[in-house]
Amino acid sequence: MDEPTNNLDMASAAQLAQALDSYQGALVVVSHDVPFLRTLGITRWLRMDRVTGLTETDPL
């Protein structure tokens, strides 16, 4: 998903997070919304940078 919380109000974003949290499969989520990502229980964080490319990182 690419920026899944864009254009959502807070209640809708919370409902989406709850639905995705109950999903048992893998998710690939691209987002700047760190609180949203934390509610999903993301276990691997990757950062894309023009200089260093793709690197694994700790959450903000």
VENSUL-V513303 format. One record per backbone hydrogen bond with DSSP energy under -0.5 kcal/mol. NH is the residue of the N-H (numbers start at 1). CO is the residue of the C=O. If there is no record, write none. Layout:
NH_CO, NH_CO
This chain:
3_1, 3_30, 6_3, 8_5, 13_9, 14_10, 15_11, 16_12, 17_13, 18_14, 19_15, 20_16, 21_17, 22_18, 23_20, 29_27, 30_1, 31_29, 34_32, 37_33, 38_34, 39_35, 40_36, 40_37, 41_38, 42_37, 45_57, 47_55, 49_47, 49_53, 53_49, 55_47, 55_53, 57_45
